[in-house]
Each structure stands twice: as structure tokens, then as C-alpha cells.
Amino acid sequence: MILTGPEIKKRLGTDIKIEPYSESLLNPNSYNLCLHEDLLVYTQMPLDMKKPNPTEKITIPKDGIVLEPGRLYLGRTLEFTETHNLVPMLEGRSSIGRLGMFVHITAGFGDVGFKGFWTLEIQVIHPLRIYAGVQICQIFYHTVEGDILEYKSGKYQANQGIQPSMLYKDFEKI
């Protein structure tokens, strides 16, 4: 089951934390999250799964920035979220998708217990001017059945900013 907007609001401060929170961003069954002003781009190609890949920070100016097709931009939500006893999920907003912008290419699934900012894998199909603060995606919550083991990964839990891939850490375990 997916929580309704009123149920999301009711669970704020217990199972759900969204900071900052604004009533105007609450939807019938989701909550809109906004784009932070910082983006990261990878600076050396080809990328290597077994190594940390260098990145460069870009700050979106007040008059926006044009994203180019064929380039991956990592962004993050302005909001810090924390979820207990529910599975948080992230989806792009339809208004964003209709402009040819993909907000999370494969990583919209959260884990019970995740806390942090959501890193967004952003691509566009044609040049698109974007702006910091835009309502870029929406978070919604699924109920779960069975025993709950909360997410405790050291890779992304309690992050403080945009997180480039840390897949290389998986190779360290092999």
C-alpha cells in the first residue's frame, strides 16, 4: 500500500522526517522534493567501477543552467529525509518528464531506515535550462510486511551532500 498525503503528514516526526517541510508540497499520495543548487559531473572518462571517479561541482546560477544531452549530472534534493517502518520511493514529476528530463535513471528505490539527501541521476534528451529550487521529484511511501531490518550501509547512509557512485567499495569486499 502507498500512504496518502494526509497519512504522510500524520507520520511526520515519527516514521517520516522531511526537513525542511512545507505543506504546499504535499500531494494526495506523495510529497514534492526540490533541487539543491549544487550538481556534480564526472571529469574523467571512461568511468571505472572499481575506483572512485573524480567529480567537479557546478553551482546552478540564479538564471539557471543548460543541461546537455549525453552527460550525467548528479544532483540532490534540498530536503533531508528519514524513514522508519516504511519503504521510501522516489519518482520524477510528470511535468519534469514532459520536458525530457530524467531525474533518477535507476535509483528510485529507498530502504527502510534510510536517512539523508537523495542523490539524483539527471539526464536530458535535449538541451534544457534548469533552476535550483524547482520541485523536481516526489517521494512516496510503501508499507511493509514482515520483520524490519533497517538500512545501515556505510556507503550512503546519513550523507551530507551529493554522493557519486561508491560501487568500488563492493569490490573491496570480494
trRosetta pair geometry for C-beta under 8 A, 3 or more apart (Angstrom, degrees):
i j d omega theta_ij theta_ji phi_ij phi_ji
1 142 6.8 138 74 -152 41 63
1 143 4.8 12 58 22 95 116
2 29 5.4 54 127 179 119 122
2 140 5.6 -2 -158 162 114 122
2 141 6.8 126 -156 75 62 48
2 142 5.9 -40 -94 -93 62 63
3 7 4.2 -133 -166 93 95 122
3 8 5.2 122 123 -60 127 76
3 11 7.2 -62 -147 10 154 139
3 29 6.8 155 94 -155 48 74
3 86 7.0 -14 -28 -137 129 144
3 140 7.0 -177 50 -172 82 75
3 141 4.4 6 15 71 121 105
3 142 7.8 -137 -11 -78 81 17
3 143 7.3 117 -55 -47 84 85
4 7 4.6 94 52 7 76 103
4 8 7.1 -130 98 -8 41 84
4 28 6.6 -53 -157 168 82 61
4 29 5.3 -58 -123 -99 46 75
5 8 5.6 -49 -148 30 33 114
5 9 6.5 31 154 -16 65 104
5 26 4.9 110 -163 166 111 98
5 27 5.5 -149 -85 91 124 37
5 28 5.0 -101 -14 -148 122 14
5 29 6.0 -84 -36 -63 75 26
5 30 7.2 -34 -82 33 84 30
5 31 7.5 131 -125 -68 80 74
6 9 5.6 -54 -150 38 34 113
6 10 6.2 39 151 -24 66 107
7 10 5.3 -49 -144 35 35 117
7 11 6.3 25 158 -13 66 109
8 11 6.2 -68 -150 41 26 102
8 12 7.2 50 148 -47 61 87
8 16 6.2 -48 -160 66 69 175
8 26 6.6 -179 82 -138 125 105
8 30 7.7 93 -48 -140 158 13
8 31 5.8 -168 157 -42 156 114
8 141 6.5 146 -98 16 94 126
9 12 5.9 -29 -161 -9 37 115
9 23 7.8 43 -113 -120 125 81
9 26 6.1 21 -63 -129 109 153
11 14 5.3 -96 -164 61 64 101
11 15 4.4 -36 -178 49 121 102
11 16 4.5 77 111 13 102 108
11 86 7.7 71 150 -24 162 145
12 16 5.4 -55 -92 87 47 98
12 17 7.1 99 -154 -103 65 38
12 18 6.8 -66 -120 26 104 92
12 21 6.6 61 -138 -120 141 166
13 16 7.8 5 14 73 36 64
13 17 7.1 87 -81 -93 28 76
14 84 7.6 -104 142 60 59 115
15 83 6.7 19 159 -158 74 60
15 84 4.9 -124 -139 69 61 78
15 85 4.8 -77 -125 54 117 109
15 86 5.6 84 163 -6 125 114
16 81 7.5 -34 -163 -162 77 94
16 82 7.4 147 -160 82 33 62
16 83 5.9 5 -106 -109 65 72
16 84 7.9 -135 -54 31 39 69
16 86 7.1 -11 -68 39 93 143
16 141 6.9 -82 -85 -68 125 155
17 80 7.5 -25 122 113 103 85
17 81 6.3 151 85 -159 68 45
17 82 3.9 13 46 47 117 100
17 83 7.6 -136 29 -60 72 43
17 115 7.4 18 59 -125 124 104
18 21 4.6 98 94 -88 97 96
18 31 6.3 -73 -99 131 167 158
18 79 5.4 -4 -168 -178 83 133
18 80 7.7 158 -152 80 36 50
18 81 5.3 -3 -100 -105 68 84
18 139 7.7 -179 -100 57 123 144
19 79 6.4 147 73 -155 34 77
19 80 5.0 -16 63 57 93 96
19 81 7.9 174 22 -80 65 41
20 78 7.5 -34 33 130 92 104
20 79 6.5 -107 45 -107 50 85
21 25 7.8 -138 -165 51 53 118
21 79 7.7 80 -76 -132 53 125
22 25 4.8 79 75 1 94 105
22 26 8.0 -152 100 -19 55 81
23 26 5.7 -43 -163 8 46 118
25 31 5.7 58 125 -171 96 76
25 32 4.2 -120 -164 55 94 93
25 33 7.6 94 174 -68 139 30
25 34 7.7 -87 -112 -38 145 97
25 135 6.6 -175 -127 -116 102 124
26 31 5.5 -26 -107 -109 56 84
26 32 8.0 -116 -55 14 17 80
27 30 4.6 0 59 62 124 75
27 31 6.5 -162 16 -82 85 29
27 32 6.5 96 -31 -33 111 86
27 138 6.5 -14 13 -141 144 137
29 140 6.0 30 138 -131 80 123
30 91 7.6 -67 -128 44 154 110
30 138 4.0 48 149 165 137 122
30 139 6.3 158 -165 75 88 37
30 140 4.1 -58 -101 -74 91 96
31 138 6.4 153 72 -157 33 78
31 139 5.3 -20 60 58 90 90
31 140 7.6 157 15 -79 67 52
32 93 6.8 25 -123 -77 102 128
32 135 4.2 1 168 -160 132 119
32 137 7.4 151 -152 88 60 33
32 138 5.2 -44 -95 -96 52 83
33 77 4.3 -32 166 -137 127 125
33 78 7.0 176 179 39 77 77
33 79 5.1 -113 -136 32 95 122
33 81 7.7 -64 -99 -40 132 126
33 90 7.6 -40 25 -131 140 105
33 118 6.7 48 137 36 166 131
33 135 7.3 125 72 -151 26 66
33 136 6.7 -49 93 57 75 81
33 137 5.2 -16 56 72 101 84
33 138 6.7 164 8 -104 81 26
33 139 5.7 65 -32 -19 120 102
34 77 6.6 98 63 -160 46 72
34 78 4.2 -12 82 17 99 126
34 79 6.7 100 34 -19 80 94
34 133 5.4 -14 -179 -159 128 39
34 134 6.5 156 -149 78 79 29
34 135 5.5 -52 -92 -94 74 48
34 136 6.4 99 -148 6 30 89
35 60 7.8 39 130 5 117 160
35 75 5.6 -21 -148 165 97 143
35 76 7.9 117 -152 76 55 37
35 77 7.2 -72 -99 -117 32 41
35 78 6.7 37 84 -32 14 95
35 120 7.4 -63 -114 26 88 156
35 130 7.1 -44 102 164 170 120
35 131 7.7 127 70 95 128 47
35 132 5.9 -131 104 -138 94 44
35 133 6.5 -46 64 12 77 14
35 134 5.2 10 22 53 117 80
35 136 4.3 79 -49 -28 100 139
36 75 6.5 169 50 180 84 87
36 76 4.8 -2 21 77 132 85
36 77 6.5 72 -25 120 97 14
36 78 4.8 154 -75 -81 71 62
36 117 7.4 9 -32 -165 141 141
36 132 6.7 -25 151 -145 26 98
36 162 7.8 -146 67 -55 137 98
37 59 5.5 20 143 -159 102 80
37 60 4.9 -134 -158 45 66 93
37 132 3.7 6 -95 -117 73 148
37 133 7.6 12 -66 -32 82 76
38 57 5.8 -31 -158 -161 107 104
38 58 7.2 137 -159 75 55 48
38 59 5.8 -32 -98 -102 65 66
38 60 7.5 -129 -66 0 18 84
38 75 7.4 152 95 -139 55 65
38 76 7.0 4 75 30 94 105
38 161 7.2 -24 84 -161 147 107
38 162 6.3 -133 112 -18 110 125
39 57 7.3 139 76 -159 46 54
39 58 4.6 -21 66 64 99 99
39 59 7.8 179 22 -85 75 20
39 60 6.6 82 -13 -46 107 93
39 65 7.7 -124 9 72 142 153
39 73 4.9 -24 -168 -173 128 106
39 74 6.5 139 -168 72 67 50
39 75 5.1 -34 -106 -87 80 78
39 122 7.5 -70 -132 43 117 137
39 162 7.4 102 -149 -82 26 163
40 55 4.4 8 -176 175 112 136
40 56 7.0 148 -154 71 63 37
40 57 5.9 -36 -97 -97 71 57
40 58 7.4 171 -91 17 20 80
40 73 7.4 140 68 -167 45 56
40 74 4.2 -20 60 63 97 109
40 75 7.8 -174 20 -72 70 33
40 162 4.8 179 -9 116 120 146
40 164 6.1 -107 123 -67 150 97
41 55 6.4 150 74 -155 31 81
41 56 5.6 -22 60 57 85 89
41 58 6.3 37 -6 -12 107 120
41 71 6.6 -9 -138 173 121 114
41 72 7.2 145 -135 86 71 63
41 73 6.0 -36 -84 -110 87 63
41 74 7.3 180 -76 18 36 82
42 45 7.2 96 119 -69 116 73
42 47 5.9 -31 -170 -84 162 110
42 53 5.3 -10 -135 139 114 125
42 54 7.1 104 -157 82 65 53
42 55 5.7 -54 -97 -99 45 73
42 72 6.7 29 9 69 108 108
42 164 7.3 115 -82 -137 88 129
43 54 4.9 -54 49 106 109 101
43 55 6.3 153 -10 -127 95 19
43 56 4.9 89 -65 -21 120 105
44 47 7.8 124 91 -87 70 52
44 53 6.7 -150 59 -163 92 85
44 54 5.5 60 5 46 111 107
47 53 4.9 -16 -138 -101 87 154
47 165 7.9 69 180 42 135 139
48 51 4.4 26 92 33 120 105
48 53 6.5 158 40 -79 70 98
48 168 7.8 48 113 -85 83 114
49 165 7.8 -66 -128 134 61 141
49 167 5.2 -57 -161 106 82 131
49 168 6.6 165 152 -76 47 68
49 171 7.3 121 127 -40 88 130
50 168 5.3 87 -178 -123 25 88
50 171 4.9 -2 -127 11 82 173
51 168 5.4 122 -61 -104 5 143
52 164 7.5 91 -160 93 79 127
52 166 7.7 -4 -102 -116 84 62
52 168 5.9 -100 -52 29 54 153
53 164 6.4 -134 64 161 91 139
53 165 6.9 34 24 54 115 102
55 74 7.4 -41 -139 36 143 131
55 164 5.2 -160 -42 -64 141 142
58 65 7.0 115 150 -149 124 169
58 73 7.8 -62 46 -139 132 107
60 64 6.6 -20 -175 -141 102 35
60 65 4.9 -115 -128 -2 77 118
60 130 6.8 -73 -130 100 138 89
60 131 6.6 143 157 -150 134 32
60 132 4.3 161 79 -45 128 97
61 64 6.9 -35 74 36 76 17
61 65 6.4 114 25 -59 79 89
64 129 4.4 60 136 176 141 99
64 130 5.9 165 -156 78 100 29
64 131 4.5 -59 -94 -78 93 78
65 129 6.9 162 80 -146 23 65
65 130 6.2 -25 62 57 74 79
66 127 5.2 6 -179 -173 112 103
66 128 6.8 153 -151 76 64 27
66 129 5.0 -38 -89 -85 70 69
66 130 7.9 135 -109 10 24 70
67 71 7.2 -149 -173 72 79 109
67 73 5.9 -84 -129 -15 118 148
67 101 7.5 82 64 -115 147 106
67 122 6.9 -88 -134 136 156 116
67 123 7.9 178 156 -154 131 28
67 124 4.7 121 104 -2 117 135
67 127 7.0 166 78 -148 51 51
67 128 5.3 -14 51 61 98 84
67 129 7.8 170 9 -93 72 19
67 130 5.9 28 -16 -1 113 117
68 71 5.2 53 78 15 92 125
68 124 7.3 169 109 58 9 115
68 127 5.9 -11 -107 -100 56 81
69 123 7.4 60 -137 180 55 88
69 124 5.6 -99 -81 91 66 77
69 125 5.9 28 -109 -170 118 21
69 126 5.9 -11 -48 -94 124 23
69 127 6.9 -83 -15 -54 86 52
71 123 7.4 169 78 -122 44 79
72 121 6.4 -30 -160 -165 106 85
72 122 7.3 126 -167 67 55 54
72 123 6.0 -39 -106 -75 59 97
73 122 4.3 -37 74 72 97 108
73 123 7.2 160 23 -76 81 45
74 119 5.8 -14 -170 -173 103 104
74 120 6.9 146 -162 73 49 55
74 121 6.4 -20 -104 -102 70 53
74 122 7.1 170 -94 18 18 89
74 162 5.1 120 128 -177 108 123
74 163 7.7 -126 177 67 138 39
74 164 6.2 -144 -11 -93 172 65
75 119 7.4 148 79 -162 39 53
75 120 4.3 -20 66 59 90 112
75 122 5.3 39 1 -18 112 133
75 136 7.6 -56 104 136 147 173
75 162 6.6 -94 -169 -105 14 122
76 117 4.6 37 180 144 121 126
76 118 6.5 154 -154 79 67 47
76 119 5.4 -36 -95 -102 84 51
76 120 6.3 -176 -87 7 25 88
76 161 6.3 -150 -13 -175 166 47
76 162 4.6 -135 -36 -81 117 75
76 163 7.9 93 -89 4 118 70
77 80 7.9 168 96 -64 107 29
77 81 7.5 9 88 -11 152 105
77 117 5.3 -167 57 -165 83 81
77 118 4.5 49 -7 44 120 92
77 120 7.0 112 -46 -35 70 111
77 136 7.7 -149 -105 56 73 116
77 137 7.2 -86 -90 51 106 114
78 133 6.9 44 -56 -108 149 51
79 117 7.3 149 88 -122 41 76
80 115 7.4 30 172 179 93 79
80 116 6.6 -74 -147 -170 81 20
80 117 5.6 -56 -99 -69 64 72
81 88 6.6 131 131 -134 139 163
81 114 7.6 30 99 108 95 95
81 115 7.0 -143 103 -135 49 52
81 116 7.4 -18 56 63 65 36
81 117 7.8 107 15 -107 75 31
81 118 7.0 15 25 -35 119 100
81 139 6.4 165 -94 -118 166 173
82 114 7.4 -156 -134 103 46 51
82 115 3.7 11 -109 -112 90 101
82 116 7.9 92 -81 -10 71 40
83 86 5.3 -92 -178 70 110 94
83 87 7.6 90 137 -139 143 10
83 88 4.4 -171 -26 -37 164 116
83 110 6.6 81 39 126 145 138
83 112 6.7 -108 115 -138 99 44
83 113 7.0 -64 85 -22 71 11
83 114 5.9 16 42 56 101 78
83 115 7.4 -174 18 -75 57 65
83 141 6.8 -173 -138 -116 131 114
84 112 7.0 61 -146 -176 35 83
84 113 6.2 50 -105 -90 65 56
84 150 7.0 -24 -125 -105 79 127
85 112 6.8 77 -59 -150 9 114
85 144 7.1 -150 180 36 49 109
85 148 6.3 -69 -107 -84 54 169
86 112 6.6 154 68 -113 27 85
86 141 4.3 6 164 -172 137 114
86 142 6.5 149 -171 70 79 44
86 143 6.3 -51 -117 -99 80 42
86 144 6.7 180 -122 -9 29 98
87 109 7.6 -24 174 -165 111 78
87 110 6.4 157 -179 78 63 80
87 111 7.2 -41 -132 -141 79 23
87 112 5.8 -55 -83 -59 64 79
87 141 6.8 144 70 -158 47 59
87 142 4.3 -17 59 59 104 103
87 143 7.9 -26 17 58 87 4
87 144 5.8 108 -27 -63 100 107
88 110 3.6 -11 75 61 90 147
88 111 8.0 -16 39 44 86 24
88 114 6.2 -104 38 55 124 121
88 139 5.7 -16 -167 -167 104 110
88 140 7.6 146 -155 77 56 32
88 141 5.7 -30 -100 -99 58 77
89 108 5.8 41 -172 147 75 93
89 109 6.2 -17 -116 -112 80 48
89 110 6.3 -140 -74 17 34 91
89 139 7.0 146 75 -156 44 58
89 140 5.3 -25 64 65 97 81
89 141 7.2 176 18 -87 81 26
89 142 6.4 57 -17 -15 119 104
90 103 7.7 -120 147 116 108 118
90 104 5.6 80 105 -6 117 159
90 107 7.8 6 58 114 124 66
90 108 4.3 -135 69 -148 77 78
90 109 7.9 -111 27 -38 81 19
90 110 6.8 89 -17 -33 94 105
90 118 5.7 135 -84 -159 155 154
90 137 5.5 24 -175 155 97 136
90 138 7.3 158 -151 81 55 40
90 139 5.6 -27 -96 -98 71 70
91 103 7.9 88 159 64 32 129
91 104 7.7 -109 -118 39 24 118
91 108 5.9 57 -75 -156 51 144
91 137 6.3 167 87 -164 35 90
91 138 5.6 -19 64 60 85 88
91 140 7.1 2 9 8 110 111
92 96 5.1 -116 178 80 103 124
92 97 5.2 117 113 -55 126 97
92 101 7.2 -175 -157 105 141 83
92 102 6.6 -114 -48 -151 157 41
92 103 3.6 153 -92 16 102 122
92 104 6.7 -168 -48 18 89 79
92 136 7.2 -57 -137 158 74 69
92 137 5.3 -63 -107 -108 41 85
92 138 7.9 53 150 16 8 78
93 96 4.6 91 63 4 86 104
93 97 7.0 -157 93 -4 44 87
93 103 7.8 74 14 -28 64 151
93 135 6.4 62 -37 124 157 91
93 136 6.7 -164 8 164 110 22
93 137 6.1 -148 -23 -109 79 27
93 138 5.9 99 -78 -22 80 101
94 97 5.4 -55 -144 41 37 113
94 98 6.1 40 157 -25 68 106
95 98 5.9 -51 -146 33 28 113
95 99 7.3 25 152 -16 57 103
96 99 6.0 -63 -164 33 35 108
96 101 5.0 -76 170 73 86 115
96 103 6.1 42 122 -49 147 118
96 134 7.9 123 -92 138 110 124
96 136 5.9 77 -88 -154 153 57
96 137 7.3 -51 25 -72 158 58
97 100 7.7 64 -179 -62 38 14
97 101 6.7 -111 -93 63 30 65
97 102 7.4 51 -113 -92 77 52
97 103 7.9 -76 -67 -9 79 100
99 124 7.9 -42 123 -136 89 104
99 128 5.8 102 148 -133 112 136
100 124 5.6 68 118 -166 93 75
100 125 4.0 -103 -173 41 113 102
100 126 5.4 27 109 25 162 86
100 128 6.4 -172 74 -59 99 135
101 122 6.8 -14 -173 -160 98 92
101 123 7.5 167 -154 88 54 40
101 124 5.0 -24 -101 -101 71 83
101 125 7.9 -127 -67 6 33 77
101 128 5.7 -121 -68 87 107 168
101 130 7.4 104 -111 -81 153 122
102 105 5.6 61 139 -86 128 72
102 121 7.6 -25 120 105 98 81
102 122 6.9 159 85 -149 62 41
102 123 4.8 0 52 58 109 86
102 124 7.4 -166 18 -79 72 33
102 125 7.9 84 -17 -38 98 87
103 120 5.3 -54 179 -160 76 117
103 121 7.6 91 142 64 34 54
103 122 6.1 -8 -129 -100 41 77
103 136 5.8 148 -122 156 130 98
103 137 4.9 166 151 -76 157 113
104 107 5.1 -110 -174 65 107 71
104 108 4.5 128 100 -68 141 84
104 118 7.9 -52 -83 162 132 117
104 120 5.7 -93 -74 -141 80 67
104 121 5.5 82 -138 38 47 86
104 137 6.9 57 -16 -114 109 149
105 121 4.4 -71 10 104 97 128
105 123 6.5 48 -73 8 116 117
106 121 7.1 -5 28 49 67 153
107 119 7.4 -10 106 83 147 90
107 121 6.0 100 26 -3 115 121
110 114 4.7 -110 -174 28 104 151
110 118 7.8 -71 -81 -105 118 109
110 151 8.0 -93 170 -22 73 157
111 114 4.9 114 59 -44 74 104
111 150 7.6 115 136 -168 102 49
111 151 3.5 105 103 -63 131 130
111 153 8.0 100 35 1 156 113
112 144 6.2 -34 -71 -22 135 158
112 148 5.4 -107 136 -157 158 107
112 149 7.5 111 75 74 120 41
112 150 5.5 -103 117 -113 87 60
112 151 6.3 155 74 -16 49 89
113 148 7.8 145 -39 163 107 108
113 150 2.7 115 -74 -165 149 96
113 151 4.1 179 79 32 104 73
113 152 7.0 -28 130 -53 143 63
114 151 5.0 14 -66 55 68 149
114 156 7.8 -12 -140 109 105 107
114 157 6.8 -130 -135 -111 60 75
115 157 6.6 48 52 -164 75 76
115 158 5.6 21 90 -81 99 65
116 156 6.5 -149 51 155 165 78
116 157 6.4 -169 -34 -162 128 29
116 158 5.5 -148 -75 -96 100 10
116 159 4.1 63 -157 36 135 81
116 160 7.7 -87 -143 -51 94 31
117 159 5.9 -93 40 91 83 102
117 160 7.4 57 5 -167 117 14
117 161 6.6 13 47 -114 144 14
117 162 7.6 -64 102 -71 129 42
118 137 7.5 -100 98 74 146 144
118 139 7.6 -173 -37 -80 152 115
119 156 7.6 -102 3 -142 123 121
119 159 7.5 -17 -41 93 105 164
119 162 5.5 103 -119 -150 98 61
119 163 4.6 -102 -54 44 146 85
120 136 6.9 -11 -112 125 167 139
120 137 6.8 -172 -107 -20 126 142
124 127 7.0 78 113 -121 140 14
124 128 4.5 -152 -141 16 150 119
130 134 6.5 -106 -169 15 84 147
131 134 5.1 108 72 -41 83 109
144 148 6.3 101 95 -92 142 101
151 157 6.3 179 128 -89 99 114
152 157 6.4 -13 -160 -56 27 165
153 156 6.0 22 97 35 119 78
153 157 5.4 152 70 -24 66 107
154 157 6.6 -57 -105 34 22 108
154 169 8.0 -142 83 178 98 157
155 163 7.8 101 151 -178 79 139
155 166 4.4 -178 -153 82 107 142
155 169 5.8 -168 -94 53 109 152
156 159 5.5 -37 -169 -40 59 123
156 163 5.4 100 -120 155 90 174
156 166 7.1 -168 -55 27 82 131
159 163 5.1 -71 -131 -55 156 122
163 166 6.9 -48 174 -20 106 108
165 168 7.6 102 124 -8 91 82
166 169 4.9 8 156 0 95 118
167 170 5.6 -39 -172 17 57 115
167 171 7.5 55 139 -16 71 96
168 171 5.6 -49 -162 29 48 113
168 172 7.1 57 142 -27 68 97
169 172 5.4 -42 -158 21 44 120
169 173 7.4 46 149 -20 64 97
170 173 6.0 -53 -165 26 41 113
170 174 7.4 47 143 -31 65 99
171 174 5.6 -42 -157 14 46 118
